[in-house]
């Protein structure tokens, strides 16, 4: 109960303290409740902390009403939808997220780059040819809009 209250208010330091004290990621016995609440309420720092502590970003069916992705969509939290995709959440075909195709592609590429999506069968692995990252250290006064 205390963990869910801290999540609802977005109090990251309290969430960390409660988890350090042994609070369950499952909230009140319901699997994924804490993660779903953080996604619905739109607290990215809490979502990141829960994921770092082992909370799942994917369910067997991410279109299910209680999945973190569906909770973020229901709460109209586009920034959380983007974050979940960046953390490796699978986006079900046809799911309306409020993100543009470009935002989804970039989020999937970030997931691939950061190692949240690893295998050839994962959808983001095909992005290697779609998105090109160019690192230009030491250049200044360069027109990058060309």
C-alpha positions as CSV (number, residue, x, y, z in Angstrom):
1,X,0.0,0.0,0.0
2,X,2.8,2.4,0.9
3,X,4.7,1.6,-2.3
4,X,1.6,2.3,-4.5
5,X,1.0,5.6,-2.6
6,X,4.6,6.6,-3.3
7,X,4.2,5.7,-6.9
8,X,1.0,7.6,-7.3
9,X,2.6,10.7,-6.0
10,X,5.8,10.2,-8.0
11,X,8.0,10.3,-4.9
12,X,11.1,8.6,-6.2
13,X,13.1,8.8,-3.0
14,X,10.2,7.1,-1.1
15,X,9.9,4.5,-3.8
16,X,13.6,3.7,-3.5
17,X,13.4,3.5,0.3
18,X,10.4,1.2,0.3
19,X,12.0,-1.1,-2.3
20,X,15.2,-1.1,-0.3
21,X,13.2,-2.0,2.7
22,X,11.8,-5.1,0.9
23,X,8.5,-3.8,-0.6
24,X,7.3,-6.1,-3.5
25,X,7.3,-4.9,-7.1
26,X,3.9,-6.6,-7.3
27,X,2.2,-4.2,-5.0
28,X,-0.7,-5.8,-3.2
29,X,-0.1,-9.2,-4.7
30,X,-1.2,-8.3,-8.2
31,X,1.6,-9.0,-10.6
32,X,2.8,-5.8,-12.4
33,X,0.5,-3.5,-10.4
34,X,3.3,-1.1,-9.3
35,X,4.7,-0.8,-12.8
36,X,1.2,-0.3,-14.3
37,X,0.5,2.4,-11.8
38,X,3.8,4.2,-12.5
39,X,3.0,4.1,-16.2
40,X,-0.6,5.3,-15.8
41,X,0.5,8.2,-13.6
42,X,3.3,9.2,-15.9
43,X,6.3,9.2,-13.6
44,X,9.3,8.3,-15.9
45,X,11.9,8.3,-13.1
46,X,9.8,5.8,-11.1
47,X,9.3,3.7,-14.2
48,X,13.1,3.6,-14.8
49,X,13.7,2.7,-11.1
50,X,11.1,-0.1,-11.2
51,X,12.7,-1.5,-14.4
52,X,16.1,-1.3,-12.9
53,X,14.8,-3.4,-10.0
54,X,13.4,-6.1,-12.2
55,X,9.9,-4.9,-13.2
56,X,8.8,-6.2,-16.6
57,X,8.1,-3.9,-19.5
58,X,6.5,-6.7,-21.5
59,X,3.7,-9.0,-20.7
60,X,2.7,-12.0,-22.9
61,X,0.2,-9.6,-24.5
62,X,1.2,-5.9,-24.4
63,X,-2.3,-5.1,-25.7
64,X,-3.8,-6.4,-22.4
65,X,-5.5,-3.7,-20.4
66,X,-3.1,-4.2,-17.4
67,X,0.2,-4.2,-19.4
68,X,2.5,-1.3,-18.7
69,X,2.2,-0.1,-22.3
70,X,-1.6,-0.2,-22.3
71,X,-1.6,1.6,-18.9
72,X,0.6,4.4,-20.3
73,X,-1.7,4.7,-23.4
74,X,-4.8,4.7,-21.2
75,X,-3.3,7.5,-19.1
76,X,-2.4,9.4,-22.3
77,X,1.3,9.4,-21.3
78,X,3.1,9.6,-24.6
79,X,6.5,10.2,-22.8
80,X,6.0,6.9,-20.9
81,X,5.0,5.0,-24.0
82,X,8.2,6.3,-25.7
83,X,10.2,5.3,-22.6
84,X,8.7,1.8,-22.5
85,X,9.6,1.3,-26.1
86,X,13.1,2.6,-25.4
87,X,13.3,0.0,-22.6
88,X,12.4,-2.8,-24.9
89,X,8.6,-3.0,-24.8
90,X,7.1,-4.7,-27.8
91,X,4.5,-2.6,-29.6
92,X,1.5,-4.6,-30.7
93,X,0.4,-4.1,-34.3
94,X,-2.2,-1.4,-34.7
95,X,-1.9,-0.1,-31.1
96,X,-2.6,3.6,-31.0
97,X,0.1,5.2,-28.9
98,X,-0.1,8.9,-29.8
99,X,3.5,8.7,-31.1
100,X,4.4,9.4,-34.7
101,X,6.0,6.7,-36.8
102,X,9.3,8.6,-36.5
103,X,9.1,8.7,-32.7
104,X,8.4,5.0,-32.6
105,X,11.3,4.3,-34.9
106,X,13.7,6.4,-32.8
107,X,12.5,4.8,-29.6
108,X,13.0,1.3,-31.1
109,X,16.5,2.3,-32.3
110,X,17.4,3.5,-28.8
111,X,16.2,0.1,-27.4
112,X,18.4,-1.6,-29.9
113,X,21.4,0.6,-29.3
114,X,21.1,0.2,-25.5
115,X,20.9,-3.5,-25.7
116,X,17.2,-4.0,-24.6
117,X,16.6,-5.7,-28.0
118,X,19.2,-8.2,-28.9
119,X,18.2,-10.9,-31.3
120,X,17.7,-10.9,-35.1
121,X,14.1,-11.8,-34.6
122,X,13.4,-8.7,-32.5
123,X,11.7,-6.0,-34.5
124,X,14.2,-3.3,-33.6
125,X,17.2,-5.2,-35.0
126,X,16.0,-4.3,-38.5
127,X,16.5,-0.6,-37.6
128,X,20.2,-0.8,-38.0
129,X,19.7,0.1,-41.7
130,X,16.9,2.5,-41.0
131,X,18.6,4.8,-38.6
132,X,22.2,6.0,-39.0
133,X,24.0,7.5,-36.1
134,X,26.9,9.8,-37.0
135,X,29.4,10.7,-34.3
136,X,31.4,13.8,-35.2
137,X,33.6,14.7,-32.3
138,X,35.6,17.9,-32.5
139,X,33.5,19.5,-35.2
140,X,32.0,22.9,-34.7
141,X,30.3,25.5,-36.9
142,X,29.2,22.6,-39.1
143,X,25.8,22.7,-40.8
144,X,24.3,19.4,-39.9
145,X,21.0,20.1,-41.7
146,X,22.4,19.1,-45.1
